[in-house]
């Protein structure tokens, strides 16, 4: 005979629903009928839905059933027994009306559906038990925290189940970190033996037991009285012990209050590894973050500052704490050492805590692991250095040569005329022309340096359409101009930009179109909301959709054989983004040429700024016998600086090497030191400055760097880290004298 199917059982239950509910309800005692009858009916209906493949609410039913059972005083075993009675009654009813099937066959068919409800009920009771246990622990924790003495609850093996904050403070760690640890491991061997013996006594008495013993620390012991009270379970069996400590020697009240306030209100707010150390190197507090530090051989029982310094120096006999307590100053240091084949970097801050007499009794140490940050910074440096070595360098070199050629020609020409002799009445004009073109060279170099460093240049408001008409269009030949259909909006188009730079970008976009266009280029400007939009559309071969983003990649070009570098569009997009706009490629409109369509968009300037002309402050300083040391290997620049300073009354000493400069510092005092960063010889400018910091720290804040290497990322990064003034070559003598005056005044 075949086993009945779920569909057959479901059809039978559906046809006899009321009868089955009544049979199942018969399993309920009269005093339970009122509260449980509706739940029985709900159970049968949900079970029927499960057999029919419909949605059912087993979890919701289990929640209501367990809550009702609890209200009626039924234990969880009694509730499961009642559920089994419902299932047996349902099985019997099905057997009564389907005698052709055995009870076992029907039970098997109903098993999967009925087990779903039982499993949900089990899950609910387990969850309820967990919540009750957690609530019990919270109550125990609150009771322990109410005590001003160190307290903990131990299990039968002496492991800490829960401890209050005072216990954590006494044992130099967080209270939560103590959970699961062996309490006896914090005691001396003799004390641990006494406590184990007292706990092994199977007495039913609830009277507390007092034991005098000691707690052990790294280098000291603390005598304490241990008050032990046994804990019993519901069956009357001993299940653990409550221990309360009364240390014989306590820190002074002021320090204790200060430490407690620090830990409760300050240290707990810091998501950093923090440690508090006593004068005898005893650890008084470890934050949870410090316990998570992954350092080989460190177990948080040693001062973290000593551990770090010992690894940095390679000596296990160096106790940095002793130095800190002797000096009593705030201390900050960056520490690095080799660890497991890699360099680890840390920032360490130490600050002292004093008692009422001013004596240092505590030292707080904060540690921050900067290894990952250093690694990322190193990767960035490597990437930037690689970029500097790319072909962009050659392009900049060509640009420098082209831009400087005209003003340098003027400077050299007039200098040659002066050297051969000019009439006195022409001296002034010749000098003015040399000075004016020298300033032009200086501006060109500074602009190129700013471009290389990625710093924003001086911008000013201009009208975009007016800029194109007066700067871009006049560069074109008549034949090129006739090929272009010009469409201007005729509206104000104010934008903030560097005009020469923006004009060069628009001109480059036009030149690209002129190279590929056959008969027509559309150049249209329109105002769209808060933006001015330029469309340049040609009737050339166009750009495939797959290449419309690639053309903006640095060094991508389809004209490399013609000598193209492939940086034009990349730099143009970078400039558009820097101005808050965009440069994209789109599909031409129906009435436009059907080649490439470039859209260049810039934000309109709602309220144009009119920056005031910046004038260099007048420098009116006198040497007054101030001593200046110049360390530079360029004879002409050295003579220029010397002459400028002599004319202002300064006493100047000049040297051409770093070794000679360091020797001069040993012989006399200097009010300012002019140091060339790119000094040639056995010592570089960086090495000289670091030697000054180490051997002559009194001169470190007297240094003024001069350099022509600010384009290099590593140079910029180092000079910024020194916090010393820097003059980039070429510089004006007024700026030079102002920097000297500020160093002397400071």
C-alpha positions in Angstrom: 0.0 0.0 0.0 1.3 3.5 -0.9 2.1 6.1 1.7 -0.5 8.9 1.8 0.6 12.1 0.1 0.6 15.5 1.8 -2.1 16.6 -0.6 -4.4 13.8 0.6 -3.7 14.6 4.3 -4.3 18.3 3.6 -7.6 17.6 1.8 -8.8 15.5 4.7 -7.8 18.1 7.4 -9.4 20.9 5.3 -12.7 18.9 5.1 -12.7 18.1 8.8 -11.1 21.2 10.2 -13.6 21.9 13.0 -13.6 18.3 14.2 -9.8 18.1 14.2 -9.5 21.3 16.2 -12.0 20.0 18.7 -10.1 16.7 19.0 -6.8 18.5 19.6 -8.4 20.9 22.1 -9.5 17.9 24.1 -5.8 17.5 25.1 -6.1 20.8 27.1 -7.2 20.8 30.7 -10.4 22.7 31.5 -8.4 25.6 33.2 -6.3 25.9 30.0 -9.1 25.9 27.4 -9.9 29.6 27.4 -6.3 30.7 26.6 -5.1 27.9 24.4 -8.1 26.9 22.2 -7.5 29.8 19.7 -3.8 28.8 19.5 -4.7 25.2 18.8 -7.0 26.3 15.9 -4.2 28.6 14.6 -1.7 25.8 14.8 -3.9 23.4 12.7 -4.6 26.1 10.1 -0.9 27.0 9.7 0.0 23.4 9.5 -2.6 22.9 6.8 -1.1 25.9 4.8 2.3 24.2 5.1 1.0 21.0 3.7 -0.7 22.9 0.8 2.5 24.8 0.0 1.0 28.1 1.1 2.5 30.7 3.4 2.4 30.1 7.1 3.4 32.0 10.3 5.2 29.4 12.4 7.5 32.0 14.1 4.6 34.2 15.1 2.6 31.2 16.4 5.6 30.0 18.4 6.0 33.5 20.0 2.3 33.6 21.0 2.2 30.0 22.2 5.3 30.4 24.4 4.1 33.7 25.9 0.7 32.1 26.7 2.4 29.1 28.2 4.6 31.3 30.4 1.5 33.3 31.6 -0.2 30.0 32.5 2.9 28.9 34.5 4.0 26.1 32.1 7.7 25.3 31.9 9.3 24.8 28.5 9.3 21.0 28.8 5.5 21.1 29.6 4.9 23.3 26.6 6.7 20.9 24.3 4.8 18.0 25.8 1.5 19.8 25.1 2.6 20.4 21.4 3.4 16.7 21.1 -0.1 15.9 22.4 -1.6 18.1 19.6 0.4 16.2 17.0 -0.6 12.8 18.4 -4.3 13.9 18.4 -4.0 15.1 14.8 -2.4 11.8 13.8 -5.2 9.8 15.5 -7.9 11.8 13.8 -6.4 11.2 10.4 -6.1 7.5 11.1 -9.7 7.3 12.2 -11.0 8.6 8.9 -8.3 6.9 6.8 -8.1 3.3 8.1 -6.4 2.1 5.0 -3.2 3.8 6.3 -1.2 3.0 9.4 -0.5 5.5 12.1 3.2 5.4 11.3 2.5 6.3 7.7 0.4 9.2 8.6 2.9 10.4 11.3 5.7 10.3 8.6 3.6 12.5 6.3 2.9 15.0 9.0 6.4 15.0 10.5 8.1 17.7 8.3 5.2 20.2 8.7 4.8 19.7 12.4 8.6 19.8 13.0 8.7 23.3 11.6 6.5 24.6 14.4 8.5 22.7 17.0 11.8 24.0 15.7 10.5 27.6 15.9 9.4 27.0 19.4 12.8 25.6 20.3 14.5 28.6 18.7 12.2 31.0 20.6 12.9 29.4 24.0 16.6 29.4 23.3 16.5 33.1 22.4 14.5 33.8 25.5 17.0 31.9 27.6 19.9 33.9 26.2 18.1 37.2 26.9 17.4 36.1 30.5 21.0 35.1 30.9 22.2 38.4 29.5 19.8 40.3 31.8 21.1 38.3 34.7 24.6 39.2 33.8 23.7 42.9 33.5 22.1 42.7 36.9 25.2 41.1 38.4 27.4 43.7 36.6 25.3 46.5 38.0 25.5 45.0 41.5 29.3 44.6 41.3 29.8 48.2 39.9 27.8 49.5 42.9 30.8 48.5 45.0 33.8 50.7 45.4 36.0 47.7 46.0 37.4 45.3 43.4 34.9 42.4 42.9 34.5 39.5 40.6 32.3 36.3 40.2 34.4 33.1 39.7 33.2 29.7 38.4 34.1 26.4 40.0 37.5 26.4 38.3 38.4 29.9 39.4 37.8 31.5 36.0 36.4 35.0 36.0 32.8 35.1 34.8 32.3 38.9 35.4 34.3 41.6 37.1 33.6 45.3 37.9 35.7 48.2 36.8 37.6 48.5 40.1 38.9 44.9 39.6 40.0 45.7 36.1 41.8 48.8 37.3 43.5 46.9 40.1 44.7 44.2 37.6 45.8 46.7 35.0 43.3 45.9 32.3 39.7 46.4 31.2 37.0 44.6 33.2 35.6 42.9 30.0 39.0 41.7 29.1 39.1 39.7 32.4 36.2 37.5 31.5 37.4 33.9 31.0 40.8 34.5 32.6 42.2 32.5 35.5 41.8 34.7 38.6 44.4 32.6 40.5 47.1 33.6 37.9 46.9 37.2 39.3 47.8 35.9 42.8 51.0 34.6 44.3 51.4 30.9 44.4 50.7 30.7 48.2 47.6 32.8 47.9 46.3 30.8 44.9 46.7 27.6 46.9 44.7 29.0 49.8 41.9 30.2 47.5 41.7 26.9 45.7 41.5 25.0 49.0 38.7 27.2 50.2 36.8 26.8 47.0 37.1 23.0 47.1 35.2 22.9 50.4 31.7 21.5 49.6 30.0 23.4 52.5 26.4 24.5 52.2 27.0 27.5 54.4 26.6 30.9 52.8 28.9 32.5 55.4 31.8 34.5 53.8 35.3 33.3 54.2 38.3 35.7 54.6 41.8 35.0 53.3 44.8 37.2 53.7 47.1 37.0 50.6 48.9 38.9 47.9 48.4 39.9 44.2 51.5 39.7 42.0 52.6 42.2 39.4 55.6 42.4 37.1 58.0 43.7 39.8 55.9 44.1 42.9 53.3 42.4 45.1 50.3 44.0 46.7 49.0 42.6 50.0 45.2 42.3 50.1 42.3 40.7 52.1 40.2 38.4 50.0 36.5 38.1 51.1 35.0 35.0 49.5 31.2 34.2 49.4 30.0 31.0 47.8 27.3 31.0 45.1 24.7 28.2 44.8 22.4 27.2 41.9 18.7 26.5 42.1 19.4 22.9 43.2 21.5 24.0 46.1 24.8 23.0 44.6 27.8 25.3 44.8 28.4 26.8 41.4 31.0 29.5 42.0 32.4 32.2 44.3 32.1 36.0 44.7 35.4 37.5 45.6 35.9 41.0 47.0 39.4 42.5 47.5 40.5 44.9 50.2 44.1 46.0 49.3 46.1 47.1 52.3 47.9 49.9 50.5 45.9 52.3 48.3 47.2 55.2 46.2 46.7 58.7 47.6 43.2 59.9 47.3 43.9 62.8 44.9 45.8 60.6 42.5 43.1 57.8 42.7 40.4 60.3 41.9 42.4 61.8 39.1 43.2 58.4 37.6 39.6 57.3 37.9 38.3 60.5 36.2 40.9 60.0 33.4 39.9 56.4 32.8 36.2 57.0 33.1 35.8 60.2 31.1 38.9 60.6 28.8 40.8 57.4 28.1 37.6 55.5 27.3 36.8 58.0 24.6 40.1 57.5 22.8 40.1 54.8 20.1 43.9 54.5 20.4 46.2 52.2 22.4 46.6 53.9 25.8 48.6 52.8 28.8 49.0 54.2 32.3 52.3 53.3 34.1 53.4 53.9 37.7 56.9 55.1 38.7 58.0 51.5 39.4 57.0 50.5 35.9 53.8 48.8 37.1 51.0 48.8 34.5 47.9 50.5 36.0 45.7 50.6 32.9 45.7 49.1 29.4 43.0 50.1 26.9 41.3 47.5 24.8 42.9 48.9 21.7 46.4 48.4 23.2 45.6 44.8 24.0 44.8 44.3 20.2 48.2 45.5 19.1 49.9 42.8 17.1 53.5 43.1 18.3 55.8 40.1 18.6 56.8 39.3 22.2 54.6 41.9 23.7 52.0 40.7 26.3 50.9 44.2 27.7 52.6 43.5 31.0 55.6 45.7 30.0 55.4 49.5 29.4 54.7 50.0 25.7 57.1 52.9 25.5 60.0 50.8 26.7 59.1 48.0 24.3 59.1 50.3 21.3 62.3 52.1 22.3 64.1 48.8 23.0 63.2 47.5 19.6 64.3 50.8 18.0 67.6 50.7 19.8 68.1 47.0 19.6 68.7 46.8 23.4 66.5 45.0 25.9 68.2 46.8 28.8 66.9 50.3 27.9 64.0 51.5 30.2 62.6 54.6 28.6 60.1 55.0 31.4 62.9 55.9 33.8 64.0 58.8 31.5 60.4 60.0 31.2 59.9 60.1 35.0 63.2 61.9 35.5 62.5 64.6 32.9 58.8 64.9 33.6 58.1 66.6 30.3 55.6 65.9 27.5 57.3 63.7 24.9 56.3 63.0 21.3 58.3 60.8 18.9 58.1 58.9 15.7 59.5 55.4 16.1 60.3 52.8 13.5 62.0 49.4 13.6 62.2 46.1 11.7 59.5 43.6 12.6 58.9 40.3 10.9 60.6 41.4 7.7 58.9 44.8 7.4 59.4 48.3 8.9 56.8 49.3 11.5 56.1 53.0 12.2 54.5 54.4 15.3 53.7 57.8 16.8 54.2 57.8 20.5 53.0 60.5 23.0 53.9 60.5 26.7 52.6 62.9 29.3 53.1 62.8 33.1 50.5 63.0 36.0 51.6 64.5 39.3 50.3 64.3 42.8 49.5 67.1 45.2 53.2 67.7 45.9 54.2 68.0 42.3 55.9 64.6 42.1 55.4 62.5 39.0 53.4 59.4 40.0 52.0 58.3 36.6 53.0 58.4 33.0 50.3 58.1 30.2 51.4 56.7 26.9 49.3 56.9 23.6 50.5 54.9 20.6 49.3 55.2 17.0 50.4 52.7 14.4 51.2 54.6 11.2 52.7 51.7 9.2 49.8 51.5 6.7 49.8 55.3 6.3 53.6 55.2 5.6 53.2 52.4 3.1 50.5 54.3 1.2 52.6 57.5 1.2 55.6 55.5 -0.1 53.5 54.1 -2.9 52.4 57.7 -3.8 55.9 58.9 -3.8 57.1 56.1 -6.1 54.2 56.8 -8.4 54.9 60.5 -8.6 58.6 59.9 -9.0 57.9 57.6 -12.0 55.6 60.3 -13.5 58.4 62.8 -13.2 60.7 60.6 -15.2 58.1 60.2 -18.0 58.2 61.9 -21.3 56.3 64.9 -19.8 59.7 66.1 -18.7 60.8 66.5 -22.2 57.7 68.5 -23.1 58.3 70.9 -20.2 61.9 71.3 -21.2 60.7 72.4 -24.7 58.2 74.7 -23.3 60.7 76.4 -21.0 63.1 76.9 -23.9 60.4 78.4 -26.1 59.0 80.7 -23.4 62.3 82.0 -22.1 64.0 82.6 -25.5 62.6 86.1 -26.2 63.1 87.8 -22.8 66.6 86.2 -22.4 67.6 87.6 -25.7 66.7 91.1 -24.5 68.6 90.6 -21.3 71.7 89.3 -23.0 71.6 92.0 -25.6 71.4 94.9 -23.3 73.9 93.3 -20.9 76.4 93.0 -23.8 75.8 96.6 -24.7 76.5 97.7 -21.1 79.7 95.7 -21.0 81.0 97.4 -24.1 79.9 100.9 -23.0 76.8 103.0 -23.5 76.3 106.7 -23.4 75.4 107.7 -19.8 71.9 108.9 -20.8 71.1 105.4 -22.1 72.1 103.5 -18.9 68.8 103.9 -17.2 66.7 102.6 -20.1 69.0 99.6 -20.6 68.8 98.7 -16.9 65.0 99.1 -17.0 64.7 96.8 -20.0 67.0 94.2 -18.3 65.0 94.4 -15.1 61.6 94.1 -16.9 62.6 91.1 -19.0 64.2 89.4 -16.0 60.9 89.7 -14.2 59.2 88.2 -17.2 61.6 85.2 -17.0 60.9 84.9 -13.3 57.1 84.8 -14.0 57.5 82.1 -16.6 59.6 79.9 -14.3 57.2 80.3 -11.4 54.2 79.5 -13.6 55.9 76.4 -14.9 56.8 75.4 -11.4 53.2 75.9 -10.3 52.0 73.7 -13.2 54.5 71.0 -12.2 53.5 71.1 -8.5 49.8 71.1 -9.3 49.1 74.3 -7.5 46.4 76.7 -8.7 47.6 79.8 -10.6 46.4 83.3 -10.2 43.0 83.5 -11.9 40.9 86.5 -12.8 37.4 87.1 -14.3 37.2 87.4 -18.1 34.4 87.2 -20.7 34.7 83.9 -22.5 33.4 85.0 -25.8 35.5 88.2 -25.7 38.6 86.1 -24.9 38.0 83.9 -28.0 37.4 86.9 -30.3 40.5 88.8 -29.1 43.0 86.0 -28.3 42.0 82.7 -30.1 40.5 83.9 -33.4 43.4 86.3 -34.3 45.9 83.4 -34.2 44.2 81.7 -37.1 45.1 82.2 -40.8 42.4 83.7 -43.1 42.0 80.2 -44.8 41.4 78.6 -41.4 39.0 81.3 -40.3 36.9 80.8 -43.5 36.6 77.1 -42.7 35.0 77.7 -39.3 31.3 78.7 -38.9 31.3 81.0 -35.8 28.2 81.2 -33.6 28.3 83.4 -30.5 25.5 83.8 -28.0 25.9 87.6 -27.7 25.3 87.3 -23.9 27.7 88.0 -21.1 29.8 84.9 -20.4 32.0 85.8 -17.4 34.3 83.0 -16.2 37.2 82.9 -13.7 40.4 81.5 -15.3 44.0 82.1 -16.2 43.2 83.8 -19.6 46.4 82.6 -21.4 45.9 79.1 -20.2 42.2 78.9 -21.2 42.9 80.5 -24.6 45.6 77.9 -25.3 43.2 75.0 -24.5 40.5 76.4 -26.9 43.1 77.0 -29.6 44.4 73.4 -29.2 40.9 72.0 -29.6 40.4 74.1 -32.7 43.8 73.0 -34.2 42.7 69.3 -33.6 39.6 69.9 -35.6 41.4 71.8 -38.4 43.8 68.8 -38.8 40.9 66.4 -39.7 38.2 68.6 -41.1 37.4 68.5 -44.9 35.2 71.5 -45.6 33.4 72.7 -42.4 33.9 73.3 -38.6 31.1 74.5 -36.4 32.2 76.6 -33.4 29.3 77.6 -31.2 29.0 79.2 -27.8 25.8 79.1 -25.8 24.7 79.8 -22.2 23.0 76.8 -20.5 21.8 77.6 -17.0 24.8 78.4 -14.8 27.3 77.2 -17.5 28.8 78.5 -20.7 29.1 75.7 -23.3 31.4 75.5 -26.3 30.8 73.0 -29.1 33.5 72.3 -31.7 32.2 69.9 -34.4 34.1 69.0 -37.5 33.2 67.0 -40.7 36.2 64.7 -40.4 36.2 60.9 -39.8 35.0 61.2 -36.2 36.0 59.2 -33.1 34.6 55.7 -32.5 32.5 55.3 -29.4 35.0 52.8 -28.0 37.8 55.4 -28.1 35.9 58.4 -26.8 37.4 58.0 -23.3 40.8 56.6 -24.4 41.6 59.8 -26.2 41.8 61.6 -22.8 44.3 59.2 -21.5 47.8 60.7 -21.1 50.1 59.9 -24.0 47.3 58.3 -26.1 47.5 59.6 -29.7 46.8 58.3 -33.2 49.4 60.7 -34.7 52.5 59.5 -33.0 54.3 59.2 -36.4 53.8 62.9 -36.9 55.6 63.6 -33.5 52.5 64.0 -31.4 53.0 63.4 -27.7 49.4 62.7 -26.7 49.0 65.1 -23.7 46.9 67.8 -25.2 43.4 66.4 -24.5 44.5 65.0 -21.2 45.8 68.3 -20.0 42.7 70.1 -21.4 40.3 67.9 -19.5 42.4 68.3 -16.3 42.2 72.1 -16.7 38.4 71.9 -17.3 37.9 69.8 -14.2 40.1 72.2 -12.2 37.9 75.1 -13.3 34.8 73.2 -12.2 33.8 72.3 -15.7 34.1 69.4 -18.1 35.4 68.3 -21.5 33.5 65.4 -23.2 32.9 63.9 -26.6 29.3 63.7 -27.9 27.3 62.8 -31.0 26.8 65.6 -33.5 23.3 67.0 -34.0 21.3 66.3 -37.2 22.2 69.7 -38.7 25.8 69.7 -37.6 28.9 68.3 -39.3 29.0 64.5 -38.8 32.6 64.2 -37.5 34.0 64.6 -33.9 32.0 66.7 -31.5 33.9 68.1 -28.5 31.9 69.9 -25.7 33.9 72.2 -23.4 31.8 73.5 -20.5 32.8 76.1 -17.7 30.8 77.5 -14.8 29.6 81.1 -15.2 30.9 83.6 -12.6 27.8 85.1 -11.0 29.7 87.9 -9.2 33.0 88.6 -10.9 35.9 89.2 -8.5 38.2 92.1 -9.0 41.3 91.2 -7.0 43.4 94.1 -5.9 46.9 94.5 -7.2 49.3 92.9 -4.8 52.3 95.0 -4.0 55.3 93.7 -2.4 55.8 95.2 1.1 58.6 97.6 1.4 61.5 96.2 3.2 63.2 98.7 5.5 65.6 96.8 7.7 69.1 97.5 8.8 71.9 95.1 9.4 72.9 96.5 12.8 76.0 94.3 12.8 73.8 91.1 12.5 75.9 88.1 11.4 74.7 86.2 8.3 76.1 82.9 7.0 75.7 82.0 3.3 76.2 78.4 2.2 76.0 78.3 -1.6 78.3 76.9 -4.4 77.1 79.3 -7.1 79.6 82.2 -7.2 77.4 84.7 -9.0 74.4 84.2 -6.7 76.6 84.2 -3.7 78.2 87.6 -4.7 74.7 89.0 -5.4 73.4 88.0 -2.0 76.5 89.2 -0.3 76.4 92.6 -2.0 72.7 93.0 -1.1 73.3 92.3 2.5 76.5 94.4 2.8 74.5 97.4 1.4 72.0 96.9 4.3 74.7 96.9 6.9 74.9 93.1 7.6 78.1 91.2 8.4 78.3 88.3 5.9 80.3 85.1 5.9 80.3 83.0 2.8 81.3 79.3 2.2 81.0 77.0 -0.8 80.5 73.6 1.0 78.6 72.0 3.8 81.6 71.0 5.8 83.0 74.6 5.8 79.6 75.8 6.9 79.4 73.4 9.8 82.9 74.5 10.9 81.8 78.2 10.9 78.9 77.3 13.2 81.4 76.0 15.7 83.3 79.3 15.7 80.7 82.0 16.2 77.0 82.9 16.4 74.9 83.7 13.3 71.5 85.5 13.2 70.5 83.8 9.9 71.8 81.0 7.7 71.2 81.0 4.0 71.4 77.4 2.8 71.2 76.2 -0.8 69.2 72.9 -0.8 70.9 71.6 -3.9 74.4 72.2 -2.7 77.0 70.0 -4.5 79.7 68.2 -2.6 80.0 65.6 0.1 77.1 67.1 2.1 73.7 68.1 0.5 71.6 70.9 1.9 69.3 68.3 3.5 72.3 66.6 5.3 73.6 69.9 6.5 70.2 70.9 8.0 69.8 67.6 9.7 73.4 67.9 11.2 72.5 71.4 12.4 69.4 69.9 14.1 71.5 67.2 15.8 74.7 69.1 16.7 73.6 72.8 16.7 69.9 72.9 17.5 70.1 76.5 18.5 70.7 77.4 14.8 67.8 75.2 13.4 65.3 78.0 13.5 67.8 80.4 11.8 67.9 78.6 8.4 66.4 80.0 5.2 66.4 77.5 2.3 66.9 78.7 -1.3 66.4 76.2 -4.1 65.4 75.8 -7.7 64.2 72.2 -7.3 60.6 72.7 -5.9 59.3 70.9 -9.0 60.5 67.6 -7.4 57.9 66.0 -5.2 60.4 64.6 -2.6 62.1 68.0 -2.3 58.8 69.7 -1.7 57.7 67.1 0.8 60.9 67.4 2.9 61.0 71.2 2.9 57.4 71.4 4.0 58.2 69.0 6.9 61.0 71.3 8.2 58.6 74.3 8.6 61.4 76.6 7.6 61.0 79.5 5.1 61.9 78.7 1.4 62.7 81.0 -1.5 62.4 79.5 -5.0 64.9 80.7 -7.5 64.6 83.2 -9.1 63.5 85.5 -6.3 63.5 89.3 -5.8 65.9 90.9 -3.4 63.0 92.5 -1.6 61.6 89.1 -0.8 65.0 87.9 0.3 65.5 90.8 2.7 62.0 90.3 4.1 62.7 86.7 4.8 66.0 87.6 6.6 64.2 90.3 8.7 61.5 87.8 9.8 64.1 85.2 10.9 66.0 87.9 12.9 62.8 89.3 14.5 61.5 85.8 15.4 
